[in-house]
């Protein structure tokens, strides 16, 4: 009985060890033997639509009209958002917009003020 992992691409159990990596003979997929652990000191960098680095507390300006899901409201282009907080996940920015309330924004739709 083999203790080698199944192929992550095609789930074949016929994988074999090739030194520093595993190989699947059915689909030809190769993957590293030792998965690299995530670096603890790796810092996540969030950039705006122009490539400027964003930080907590920055002020940004919306560069595109953004429809709000589940509402008829729209965040208009040129809206200034003060005191942003960077967040993990699909939406990079948590903020509060006057007249709308708390919401999440994607960094690709804002520019640093």
NUGU-413724 format. One record per residue (C-alpha): residue in three letters; residue number from 1; x, y, z. Coordinates in steps of 0.1 Angstrom, whole numbers. Each point is the difference from the previous one (the first is absolute). Example, Ala and Ser with C-alpha at 12.3 -4.5 7.8 and 13.67 -1.06 7.14 Angstrom:
<sites>
<site><residu>Ala</residu><num>1</num><x>123</x><y>-45</y><z>78</z></site>
<site><residu>Ser</residu><num>2</num><x>14</x><y>34</y><z>-7</z></site>
</sites>
This chain:
<sites>
<site><residu>Unk</residu><num>1</num><x>0</x><y>0</y><z>0</z></site>
<site><residu>Unk</residu><num>2</num><x>14</x><y>34</y><z>-10</z></site>
<site><residu>Unk</residu><num>3</num><x>2</x><y>29</y><z>24</z></site>
<site><residu>Unk</residu><num>4</num><x>6</x><y>25</y><z>-28</z></site>
<site><residu>Unk</residu><num>5</num><x>-27</x><y>27</y><z>-4</z></site>
<site><residu>Unk</residu><num>6</num><x>-25</x><y>-1</y><z>-29</z></site>
<site><residu>Unk</residu><num>7</num><x>5</x><y>24</y><z>-28</z></site>
<site><residu>Unk</residu><num>8</num><x>-17</x><y>34</y><z>8</z></site>
<site><residu>Unk</residu><num>9</num><x>-9</x><y>5</y><z>-36</z></site>
<site><residu>Unk</residu><num>10</num><x>-16</x><y>-33</y><z>-11</z></site>
<site><residu>Unk</residu><num>11</num><x>-2</x><y>-19</y><z>34</z></site>
<site><residu>Unk</residu><num>12</num><x>20</x><y>-30</y><z>-14</z></site>
<site><residu>Unk</residu><num>13</num><x>15</x><y>-23</y><z>26</z></site>
<site><residu>Unk</residu><num>14</num><x>29</x><y>-10</y><z>-24</z></site>
<site><residu>Unk</residu><num>15</num><x>23</x><y>29</y><z>11</z></site>
<site><residu>Unk</residu><num>16</num><x>37</x><y>-6</y><z>5</z></site>
<site><residu>Unk</residu><num>17</num><x>28</x><y>17</y><z>18</z></site>
<site><residu>Unk</residu><num>18</num><x>26</x><y>16</y><z>-22</z></site>
<site><residu>Unk</residu><num>19</num><x>26</x><y>14</y><z>24</z></site>
<site><residu>Unk</residu><num>20</num><x>-13</x><y>35</y><z>12</z></site>
<site><residu>Unk</residu><num>21</num><x>-34</x><y>-3</y><z>-16</z></site>
<site><residu>Unk</residu><num>22</num><x>-29</x><y>-23</y><z>-7</z></site>
<site><residu>Unk</residu><num>23</num><x>-11</x><y>-9</y><z>-36</z></site>
<site><residu>Unk</residu><num>24</num><x>-33</x><y>-13</y><z>-14</z></site>
<site><residu>Unk</residu><num>25</num><x>5</x><y>-24</y><z>-29</z></site>
<site><residu>Unk</residu><num>26</num><x>-36</x><y>4</y><z>-12</z></site>
<site><residu>Unk</residu><num>27</num><x>-2</x><y>38</y><z>-5</z></site>
<site><residu>Unk</residu><num>28</num><x>37</x><y>10</y><z>3</z></site>
<site><residu>Unk</residu><num>29</num><x>-6</x><y>24</y><z>29</z></site>
<site><residu>Unk</residu><num>30</num><x>30</x><y>6</y><z>23</z></site>
<site><residu>Unk</residu><num>31</num><x>-1</x><y>16</y><z>34</z></site>
<site><residu>Unk</residu><num>32</num><x>25</x><y>6</y><z>28</z></site>
<site><residu>Unk</residu><num>33</num><x>7</x><y>-27</y><z>25</z></site>
<site><residu>Unk</residu><num>34</num><x>1</x><y>25</y><z>29</z></site>
<site><residu>Unk</residu><num>35</num><x>-26</x><y>27</y><z>-2</z></site>
<site><residu>Unk</residu><num>36</num><x>16</x><y>33</y><z>9</z></site>
<site><residu>Unk</residu><num>37</num><x>-14</x><y>12</y><z>33</z></site>
<site><residu>Unk</residu><num>38</num><x>-14</x><y>36</y><z>-1</z></site>
<site><residu>Unk</residu><num>39</num><x>25</x><y>25</y><z>11</z></site>
<site><residu>Unk</residu><num>40</num><x>-10</x><y>15</y><z>34</z></site>
<site><residu>Unk</residu><num>41</num><x>19</x><y>33</y><z>-7</z></site>
<site><residu>Unk</residu><num>42</num><x>-16</x><y>5</y><z>-35</z></site>
<site><residu>Unk</residu><num>43</num><x>-18</x><y>33</y><z>0</z></site>
<site><residu>Unk</residu><num>44</num><x>-31</x><y>5</y><z>-22</z></site>
<site><residu>Unk</residu><num>45</num><x>2</x><y>31</y><z>-22</z></site>
<site><residu>Unk</residu><num>46</num><x>-32</x><y>15</y><z>-13</z></site>
<site><residu>Unk</residu><num>47</num><x>2</x><y>24</y><z>-29</z></site>
<site><residu>Unk</residu><num>48</num><x>-25</x><y>24</y><z>-15</z></site>
<site><residu>Unk</residu><num>49</num><x>-10</x><y>3</y><z>-37</z></site>
<site><residu>Unk</residu><num>50</num><x>31</x><y>20</y><z>-8</z></site>
<site><residu>Unk</residu><num>51</num><x>24</x><y>-23</y><z>19</z></site>
<site><residu>Unk</residu><num>52</num><x>5</x><y>21</y><z>31</z></site>
<site><residu>Unk</residu><num>53</num><x>3</x><y>-19</y><z>32</z></site>
<site><residu>Unk</residu><num>54</num><x>-29</x><y>4</y><z>24</z></site>
<site><residu>Unk</residu><num>55</num><x>2</x><y>0</y><z>38</z></site>
<site><residu>Unk</residu><num>56</num><x>-25</x><y>1</y><z>29</z></site>
<site><residu>Unk</residu><num>57</num><x>-13</x><y>35</y><z>5</z></site>
<site><residu>Unk</residu><num>58</num><x>6</x><y>12</y><z>-35</z></site>
<site><residu>Unk</residu><num>59</num><x>-26</x><y>21</y><z>-20</z></site>
<site><residu>Unk</residu><num>60</num><x>-10</x><y>-13</y><z>-34</z></site>
<site><residu>Unk</residu><num>61</num><x>-22</x><y>11</y><z>-29</z></site>
<site><residu>Unk</residu><num>62</num><x>-24</x><y>-23</y><z>-19</z></site>
<site><residu>Unk</residu><num>63</num><x>10</x><y>-1</y><z>-37</z></site>
<site><residu>Unk</residu><num>64</num><x>-32</x><y>-17</y><z>-13</z></site>
<site><residu>Unk</residu><num>65</num><x>-37</x><y>0</y><z>8</z></site>
<site><residu>Unk</residu><num>66</num><x>-6</x><y>-30</y><z>22</z></site>
<site><residu>Unk</residu><num>67</num><x>-34</x><y>-16</y><z>3</z></site>
<site><residu>Unk</residu><num>68</num><x>-8</x><y>-13</y><z>35</z></site>
<site><residu>Unk</residu><num>69</num><x>-13</x><y>-36</y><z>0</z></site>
<site><residu>Unk</residu><num>70</num><x>-35</x><y>-3</y><z>14</z></site>
<site><residu>Unk</residu><num>71</num><x>-6</x><y>37</y><z>-2</z></site>
<site><residu>Unk</residu><num>72</num><x>-9</x><y>27</y><z>-25</z></site>
<site><residu>Unk</residu><num>73</num><x>28</x><y>22</y><z>13</z></site>
<site><residu>Unk</residu><num>74</num><x>32</x><y>8</y><z>-19</z></site>
<site><residu>Unk</residu><num>75</num><x>34</x><y>12</y><z>12</z></site>
<site><residu>Unk</residu><num>76</num><x>7</x><y>27</y><z>-25</z></site>
<site><residu>Unk</residu><num>77</num><x>34</x><y>6</y><z>-17</z></site>
<site><residu>Unk</residu><num>78</num><x>20</x><y>26</y><z>19</z></site>
<site><residu>Unk</residu><num>79</num><x>-14</x><y>-10</y><z>35</z></site>
<site><residu>Unk</residu><num>80</num><x>27</x><y>6</y><z>26</z></site>
<site><residu>Unk</residu><num>81</num><x>3</x><y>-27</y><z>26</z></site>
<site><residu>Unk</residu><num>82</num><x>20</x><y>9</y><z>32</z></site>
<site><residu>Unk</residu><num>83</num><x>17</x><y>-23</y><z>25</z></site>
<site><residu>Unk</residu><num>84</num><x>0</x><y>-33</y><z>-18</z></site>
<site><residu>Unk</residu><num>85</num><x>9</x><y>-33</y><z>16</z></site>
<site><residu>Unk</residu><num>86</num><x>17</x><y>-28</y><z>-20</z></site>
<site><residu>Unk</residu><num>87</num><x>-17</x><y>-34</y><z>3</z></site>
<site><residu>Unk</residu><num>88</num><x>5</x><y>-36</y><z>-11</z></site>
<site><residu>Unk</residu><num>89</num><x>-22</x><y>-15</y><z>-27</z></site>
<site><residu>Unk</residu><num>90</num><x>-16</x><y>9</y><z>-32</z></site>
<site><residu>Unk</residu><num>91</num><x>-5</x><y>36</y><z>9</z></site>
<site><residu>Unk</residu><num>92</num><x>33</x><y>16</y><z>11</z></site>
<site><residu>Unk</residu><num>93</num><x>-14</x><y>31</y><z>18</z></site>
<site><residu>Unk</residu><num>94</num><x>-25</x><y>4</y><z>28</z></site>
<site><residu>Unk</residu><num>95</num><x>-14</x><y>35</y><z>3</z></site>
<site><residu>Unk</residu><num>96</num><x>-29</x><y>23</y><z>8</z></site>
<site><residu>Unk</residu><num>97</num><x>-15</x><y>21</y><z>-27</z></site>
<site><residu>Unk</residu><num>98</num><x>-21</x><y>31</y><z>9</z></site>
<site><residu>Unk</residu><num>99</num><x>-36</x><y>-5</y><z>-9</z></site>
<site><residu>Unk</residu><num>100</num><x>5</x><y>-38</y><z>-6</z></site>
<site><residu>Unk</residu><num>101</num><x>16</x><y>-15</y><z>30</z></site>
<site><residu>Unk</residu><num>102</num><x>26</x><y>-28</y><z>6</z></site>
<site><residu>Unk</residu><num>103</num><x>11</x><y>-20</y><z>-30</z></site>
<site><residu>Unk</residu><num>104</num><x>28</x><y>-18</y><z>-17</z></site>
<site><residu>Unk</residu><num>105</num><x>18</x><y>13</y><z>-31</z></site>
<site><residu>Unk</residu><num>106</num><x>25</x><y>-17</y><z>-24</z></site>
<site><residu>Unk</residu><num>107</num><x>32</x><y>19</y><z>-2</z></site>
<site><residu>Unk</residu><num>108</num><x>-1</x><y>0</y><z>-38</z></site>
<site><residu>Unk</residu><num>109</num><x>-29</x><y>25</y><z>0</z></site>
<site><residu>Unk</residu><num>110</num><x>17</x><y>27</y><z>21</z></site>
<site><residu>Unk</residu><num>111</num><x>30</x><y>23</y><z>-2</z></site>
<site><residu>Unk</residu><num>112</num><x>20</x><y>15</y><z>28</z></site>
<site><residu>Unk</residu><num>113</num><x>-9</x><y>36</y><z>8</z></site>
</sites>
